[in-house]
Amino acid sequence: MVAELLSRHRHAFHWLHIIGVLGSLCVAIPVIAWSAPFSALRALLVFAIAITAWCQNIGLMHEGAHRLPRGPRWVGLSIVRLLHALGALRFTSTRFAHLLHHAHLGTERDPDRAGYEATTTVRKRLWYLLMVGPLRARFAPVDVSSALDGMTAERRRRHERDCRRDGKLVVLVQLALIPSFGLYYPVVLAALIAANVLSNLREMAEHGLDGRGAHVDIRVSPVGVLLLSTPGFWFHGVHHMHPALHYCELPRRAAIGLSETALPYVERAGAIRYLFTGR
């Protein structure tokens, strides 16, 4: 019943998801920041709201790489670019790398292959999580040079122009957030870094099997939906099999059954368990 409801009203839920994230980051936290003097309790509340909002935003950015929210194209595109800028990412380069990841999962041309090829032991997974995670923004290109070299000169110019425009938007949005968050800006920034670490954990768990690419579904849980395999990422194996489906359609599609693919399919109990066991 829940899966049918999500599928039937997917566009409304998508917009509610967006409003929730924007409301948390652009309204709730500024109100908390400026309604009373700084306190440790308020800082803890801000961190809890921010890390949840950042994790949800990563899921929305992922969905934005595949499709815009329903409505006028310019509205959807503006919203998706804003969501990326809030997370300090450029939409054009992020989307470019992510679509390459979908096209080349499990091959040497996958720009995110380090997440499953170089994390075959607990020690390597912890290193990737704690050292690479905070420093590497989610979906940032790892190696897209061959794809860029394959572009025509005009296509390359347009791509670089759009990347520069997105970069300017990132700077403007981040500068606007500093006075908006006030003394809580470092707290919100720490929450963003923590969200990037959690996203790296999700990335490892949702793509890898013994150093190879795989289609992986992680069991849905309350904590996972909030911070790890959030809507936008849940049923990730099914998503890779059917990337044209809206993320609110994935639970229904998972209940119908799986499609045959060249890559192995894996179901995992949780991302944290995978971190320590590889299973």
Secondary structure, DSSP 8 states (H G I E B T S, - for coil): -HHHHHHHTHHHHHHHHHHHHHHIIIIIHHHHHHHS---HHHHHHHHHHHHHHHHHHHHHHHHHHH---SS-HHHHHHHHHHHHHHTT--HHHHHHHHHHHHHHTTSTT-TTTHHHHS--SHHHHHHIIIIIHHHS-TT--SS-HHHHHTS-HHHHHHHHHHHHHHHHHHHHHHHHHHHHHGGGHHHHHHHHHHHHHHHHHHHHHHHEETTEE-EEEE---HHHHHHSS-TTTSSHHHHHH-TTS-GGGHHHHHHH-----SS-EEEES-HHHHHHH--
